[in-house]
């Protein structure tokens, strides 16, 4: 009837309604065909019809449940995915059954717990006995693999057990105190430092605790001793371990010291020296590589120094400090943090190495290594201004004020907010002023100084130059008048 009416009087909304009705009718037909196929044990055809119906009408919940009932045994994961957003006892029952198929006993029990039904309650008791049987079987399997020295498999099975049944003290302690130490020992016994470094790094990323950090730092050092191209890798591990040396039980519990306390400052100094000596080994062979390594090391050491002076620096879940080199390597695996617009925050940005160079008075190096990209975050913008400010001061100090114009203009927003920066620029501008002989250059320089800072000294200098210019113009006019 609707179709014939549209043939005579066409309307867009009417055509849309007709299309929807035709789709619903088609879906109902496919659903009925699926039911017929299911009743005749033609499972493949039933699945095909249900899937065709859902392609046309994905929100058809009844059809989705029917499809899941048919496919649960063959594809329980797909069943759980299909019913993820569907509420109701029927959906909860099927999800629970699918979880039971996968051996996810806790999830299955949670789903069925929401159903108040005597039959389900009896099935939950069966579920408990199946779960207990699976639990005991997995424990025996772990014991067997440990007895046969298959500790890698034992670890996998232990983690599977914890995932399935939760943290059980016996399993957890066995994993931490027996299986993992055995694995660690096996790795170190290989003396394959590339493999050991890769494995300890992986464990550090997973655990992010002081012991795994210590092991990774040691492995990275020995790896760099066999391959000097890995020194940068060693620096980031060793420096971050150094930042957490006070928490390191290996350093705290030195048996031969007896009751004597550890001098952490002395230990830190010696650890730094080990790293510096390693970096110095490449100095004579490849000066450019040496400078790059020094840049990486300096950034981390400046950060460490600032952390020791004030409460700053990035920490992770185990309250471990992460230095910029380590953060840059693992930023995708570490917590996202919005770094502050301060020097320590700037050290964690891509400008970090240039910021550290400026902080240590090596602005010439900072100019060479600063990034060319535009800043995005607040910490990026501060880092950009920090480096630009120091670059401008560097040129002023070398009496090259024209080169200082661009970087100081770039840093202007931050300069205005920092009185110590303004004072330093005033001081350097005064020195530059004394070295200028040409009056036109005086005029140009005074204008730059005035527009940059608008300081009392800059204003006075600019006013003086403008007055001299006016006087000069008047003198020129008088000369012309006399000639006439």
C-alpha positions in Angstrom: 0.0 0.0 0.0 2.8 2.4 0.9 4.7 1.5 -2.2 1.7 2.2 -4.5 1.0 5.5 -2.7 4.6 6.6 -3.2 4.4 5.7 -6.9 1.6 8.3 -7.2 2.8 10.9 -4.7 6.6 10.6 -4.1 8.1 12.0 -0.8 11.6 11.6 0.5 10.5 10.7 4.0 8.0 8.2 2.7 10.7 6.6 0.6 13.0 6.4 3.7 10.2 4.8 5.7 9.5 2.2 2.9 13.3 1.3 2.8 13.3 0.8 6.6 10.1 -1.4 6.4 11.6 -3.5 3.6 14.8 -4.0 5.6 12.8 -5.0 8.7 10.7 -7.5 6.7 13.9 -9.0 5.1 15.5 -9.3 8.5 12.5 -11.1 9.9 12.5 -13.5 7.0 16.2 -14.3 7.5 15.6 -14.7 11.2 12.8 -17.2 10.6 14.9 -19.1 8.1 17.7 -19.2 10.7 15.3 -20.7 13.3 14.1 -23.3 10.8 17.7 -24.3 10.0 18.5 -24.5 13.7 15.6 -26.8 14.3 16.7 -29.1 11.6 20.3 -29.1 13.0 21.7 -27.2 10.0 23.9 -25.1 12.2 26.0 -23.6 9.4 23.0 -22.3 7.5 21.4 -21.0 10.8 24.6 -19.0 11.5 24.7 -17.7 8.0 21.1 -16.5 8.2 21.5 -14.9 11.6 24.6 -13.1 10.5 22.9 -11.8 7.3 20.1 -10.5 9.5 22.5 -8.7 11.8 24.3 -7.2 8.9 21.1 -5.5 7.9 19.9 -4.7 11.5 22.8 -4.8 14.0 20.6 -3.7 16.9 18.3 -6.9 16.6 19.1 -8.2 20.1 16.9 -11.3 19.8 18.8 -12.4 16.7 22.2 -11.7 18.3 21.3 -13.9 21.3 20.2 -16.7 19.0 23.4 -16.5 17.1 25.4 -16.6 20.3 23.5 -19.7 21.5 24.5 -21.5 18.3 28.1 -20.4 18.2 29.1 -20.4 21.9 30.7 -23.8 21.9 32.7 -23.1 18.7 33.6 -19.5 19.4 33.1 -18.4 23.0 35.2 -15.2 22.6 33.0 -14.0 19.8 29.9 -14.7 21.9 31.3 -12.6 24.8 32.1 -9.8 22.3 28.6 -9.9 20.7 26.8 -9.8 24.1 29.1 -7.2 25.8 26.6 -4.4 25.9 23.4 -6.5 26.2 21.6 -6.6 29.6 19.2 -9.2 30.9 19.4 -12.7 32.5 19.5 -14.6 29.2 22.5 -12.6 27.9 24.2 -13.0 31.3 23.7 -16.8 31.2 25.2 -17.1 27.7 28.1 -14.9 28.6 28.7 -17.0 31.8 28.6 -20.2 29.7 31.1 -18.7 27.2 33.5 -17.7 30.0 33.2 -21.3 31.4 34.1 -22.6 28.0 37.3 -20.6 28.1 38.0 -21.6 31.7 37.4 -18.1 33.0 35.8 -19.4 36.2 35.6 -16.1 38.1 34.0 -14.2 35.2 31.5 -17.0 34.7 30.6 -17.1 38.3 30.1 -13.3 38.3 27.7 -13.5 35.3 25.7 -16.3 36.9 25.6 -14.7 40.3 23.3 -12.1 38.9 20.7 -14.7 37.9 18.3 -15.8 40.7 17.3 -19.3 39.5 17.6 -22.6 41.3 18.8 -24.4 38.2 21.6 -21.8 37.7 22.5 -22.1 41.4 23.1 -25.8 40.9 25.1 -25.1 37.8 27.2 -22.7 39.8 28.0 -25.5 42.2 29.2 -27.6 39.2 31.2 -24.6 38.0 32.9 -24.4 41.4 33.9 -28.0 41.3 35.2 -27.6 37.7 37.2 -24.5 38.7 38.7 -26.4 41.7 39.7 -29.3 39.5 41.3 -26.9 37.0 43.0 -25.1 39.9 44.6 -28.3 41.3 45.5 -29.4 37.8 47.3 -26.1 37.1 49.2 -26.3 40.4 50.4 -29.9 39.6 51.5 -28.6 36.2 53.5 -25.8 37.7 55.1 -28.2 40.2 56.0 -30.6 37.3 57.6 -27.9 35.2 59.6 -26.6 38.1 60.8 -30.1 39.0 61.9 -30.6 35.3 63.7 -27.2 35.3 61.3 -25.7 32.7 61.1 -22.5 34.7 60.1 -20.3 31.8 56.9 -22.5 31.3 56.5 -22.5 35.1 56.4 -18.7 35.1 53.8 -18.6 32.3 51.6 -21.1 34.1 51.9 -19.2 37.4 50.8 -16.0 35.7 48.0 -17.9 34.0 47.0 -19.2 37.5 47.0 -15.7 39.0 44.9 -14.4 36.1 42.4 -17.2 36.5 42.1 -17.6 40.2 43.5 -14.4 41.6 46.6 -13.9 43.7 47.1 -17.0 45.9 50.0 -16.6 48.5 51.6 -20.0 47.7 51.7 -19.4 44.0 52.8 -15.7 44.3 55.6 -16.5 46.7 56.8 -19.4 44.6 56.9 -17.2 41.6 58.7 -14.3 43.3 61.1 -16.3 45.5 61.9 -19.3 43.4 60.8 -19.2 39.8 61.8 -15.7 38.9 65.2 -15.8 40.7 65.9 -19.1 38.8 65.1 -17.4 35.5 67.2 -14.4 36.4 70.2 -16.7 37.2 69.8 -18.6 34.0 69.8 -15.3 32.0 73.0 -14.0 33.7 74.8 -17.3 33.4 74.6 -17.1 29.6 77.1 -14.1 29.5 75.3 -13.0 26.4 75.1 -9.3 27.3 72.9 -8.3 24.4 70.4 -10.9 25.4 70.7 -10.1 29.1 70.3 -6.4 28.5 67.1 -6.9 26.4 65.6 -9.3 28.9 66.4 -7.2 32.0 65.0 -4.1 30.1 61.8 -6.1 29.4 61.5 -7.1 33.1 62.1 -3.5 34.2 59.3 -2.3 31.9 56.9 -5.0 33.3 57.8 -4.5 37.0 59.2 -1.0 37.2 60.8 -1.6 40.6 64.2 -0.9 42.1 65.5 -4.5 41.7 64.6 -4.8 38.0 66.1 -1.2 37.4 69.3 -2.3 39.1 69.6 -5.4 37.0 68.9 -3.5 33.8 71.6 -0.9 34.6 74.2 -3.5 35.3 73.4 -5.4 32.2 73.4 -2.3 30.0 76.8 -1.3 31.4 78.4 -4.7 30.5 76.6 -4.7 27.1 78.2 -1.2 26.4 81.6 -2.6 27.3 81.3 -5.2 24.6 79.8 -2.7 22.1 80.6 1.0 22.5 77.7 1.9 20.2 75.4 1.0 23.1 76.9 3.6 25.5 73.9 5.9 25.0 71.7 3.0 26.0 73.9 2.5 29.1 73.7 6.2 30.1 69.9 6.2 30.4 69.7 3.0 32.4 72.7 3.8 34.7 71.6 7.5 35.3 68.1 6.5 36.3 69.5 3.8 38.6 71.8 6.4 40.1 68.8 8.7 40.7 67.3 5.9 42.9 70.5 4.7 44.6 69.2 5.5 48.0 66.4 2.9 47.5 68.6 0.2 46.1 68.8 -2.7 48.6 72.0 -4.0 46.8 73.8 -0.8 47.9 72.2 -0.6 51.3 72.9 -4.2 52.4 76.7 -4.7 51.9 77.6 -7.5 54.2 81.3 -6.8 54.6 80.6 -3.3 55.9 79.0 -4.8 59.0 77.3 -2.1 61.1 79.0 0.8 59.3 76.6 3.0 57.4 76.8 3.5 53.6 78.1 6.9 52.4 75.5 7.4 49.6 77.2 10.5 48.4 80.5 8.7 48.0 78.8 5.7 46.3 77.0 8.1 43.9 80.2 9.9 43.0 82.0 6.6 42.2 79.0 5.4 40.1 79.1 8.7 38.2 82.8 8.3 37.6 82.3 4.8 36.2 79.9 6.2 33.6 82.1 9.2 32.8 85.1 7.0 32.3 83.0 4.8 29.9 82.0 7.9 27.9 85.6 9.2 27.8 86.8 6.0 26.0 85.3 7.3 22.7 86.7 10.8 22.9 89.9 10.2 21.0 88.3 8.0 18.3 85.1 9.9 17.5 84.7 13.4 18.9 81.2 13.9 17.5 79.9 10.7 19.1 81.6 11.8 22.3 79.7 15.1 22.3 76.4 13.4 21.6 77.0 11.1 24.6 78.0 14.0 26.8 74.7 15.8 25.8 72.7 12.8 26.9 74.6 12.4 30.1 74.5 16.1 30.9 70.7 16.3 30.5 70.3 13.5 33.1 72.9 14.9 35.5 71.4 18.4 35.4 68.0 16.8 36.2 69.4 14.8 39.0 71.1 17.9 40.5 67.8 19.8 40.4 66.0 16.9 42.0 68.5 16.9 44.8 68.1 20.6 45.4 64.3 20.7 45.4 61.2 18.5 45.3 60.9 17.9 41.6 61.4 15.2 39.0 59.1 12.5 37.5 58.1 9.5 39.6 56.4 6.2 38.7 54.2 3.8 40.6 57.0 2.4 42.8 58.1 6.0 43.7 61.1 5.6 41.5 62.6 8.7 39.8 62.7 8.6 36.0 65.3 10.8 34.4 64.7 12.4 30.9 66.7 9.8 28.9 64.8 6.9 30.4 61.5 8.8 29.9 62.2 9.6 26.3 62.9 5.9 25.6 59.8 4.6 27.4 57.3 7.5 27.3 54.7 5.3 25.6 54.9 2.7 28.4 55.1 5.2 31.3 52.3 7.3 32.8 51.4 10.4 30.8 52.5 13.6 32.7 52.0 17.2 31.9 55.4 18.7 32.7 55.5 22.1 34.3 56.9 25.3 32.6 60.1 25.1 34.7 63.7 24.1 34.0 63.3 20.6 35.3 60.1 20.1 33.2 61.8 21.5 30.1 64.6 18.8 30.5 62.1 16.1 29.8 61.1 17.7 26.4 62.8 17.3 23.1 64.7 20.5 23.9 66.1 18.9 27.1 69.6 18.4 25.9 69.8 22.1 24.7 68.2 23.2 28.0 70.9 21.3 30.0 73.7 22.8 27.8 72.3 26.3 28.5 72.0 25.5 32.2 75.6 24.5 32.4 76.8 27.6 30.4 77.5 25.7 27.1 75.2 27.8 25.0 77.2 27.4 21.9 76.5 23.7 22.0 72.8 24.3 22.7 72.6 26.4 19.6 73.9 23.5 17.6 71.7 20.8 19.0 68.4 22.6 19.6 65.3 21.1 17.7 64.0 22.9 14.7 60.3 22.1 15.3 57.8 24.4 16.9 56.9 23.9 20.6 53.5 22.5 21.5 53.0 21.9 25.2 53.6 24.4 28.0 56.9 22.7 29.0 57.9 22.8 25.3 57.3 26.5 25.0 59.2 27.2 28.2 62.1 25.1 26.9 62.0 27.0 23.6 62.1 30.4 25.4 64.8 29.2 27.8 67.1 28.2 25.0 66.2 31.3 22.9 67.0 33.6 25.9 70.4 32.0 26.5 71.1 32.1 22.8 70.4 35.8 22.7 72.5 36.4 25.8 75.3 34.4 24.2 75.3 36.8 21.2 75.1 39.9 23.3 78.1 38.6 25.4 80.0 38.3 22.1 79.0 41.8 21.1 76.9 40.4 18.2 73.6 42.2 19.1 72.1 41.8 15.6 72.2 38.0 15.9 70.6 38.3 19.4 67.5 40.1 18.0 65.6 37.0 16.7 66.1 34.6 19.7 65.4 37.3 22.2 62.2 38.3 20.4 61.2 34.6 20.4 61.7 34.4 24.2 60.0 37.8 24.9 56.9 36.4 26.7 59.0 34.5 29.2 61.6 37.3 29.5 58.9 39.8 30.6 57.8 37.3 33.3 61.4 36.9 34.8 63.0 39.8 36.4 66.5 38.1 36.6 66.4 37.5 32.8 65.5 41.2 32.3 68.4 42.3 34.6 70.9 40.1 32.7 69.8 41.4 29.3 70.0 45.0 30.7 73.6 44.3 31.9 74.7 42.8 28.6 73.0 45.5 26.5 74.9 48.1 28.6 78.2 46.4 27.7 77.2 46.2 24.0 76.2 49.9 24.0 79.7 50.8 25.2 81.3 49.1 22.2 79.2 50.8 19.5 80.8 53.8 17.7 78.4 54.5 14.8 75.5 56.7 15.8 73.0 55.0 13.4 73.8 51.7 15.0 73.3 53.3 18.4 69.8 54.4 17.3 68.9 50.9 15.9 70.3 49.1 19.0 68.5 51.4 21.4 65.2 50.8 19.7 65.7 47.1 19.9 66.6 47.3 23.6 63.6 49.6 24.4 61.1 47.4 22.5 62.4 44.2 24.0 62.4 45.2 27.7 61.0 48.7 28.1 63.3 48.9 31.1 64.4 52.2 32.7 67.9 52.0 31.3 66.6 51.0 27.8 64.1 53.8 27.8 66.7 56.4 28.8 69.1 55.2 26.2 66.5 55.2 23.5 65.3 58.7 24.5 68.9 59.9 24.4 69.4 58.5 20.9 66.2 60.0 19.6 67.0 63.4 21.1 70.4 63.3 19.5 68.8 62.4 16.2 66.3 65.3 16.5 69.2 67.6 17.3 71.2 66.3 14.4 68.2 66.9 12.1 67.8 70.5 13.4 71.5 71.2 12.9 71.3 69.9 9.3 68.3 72.2 8.6 70.2 75.2 10.0 73.1 74.5 7.8 70.8 74.3 4.8 69.2 77.6 5.8 72.6 79.4 6.2 73.6 78.2 2.8 70.5 79.7 1.3 
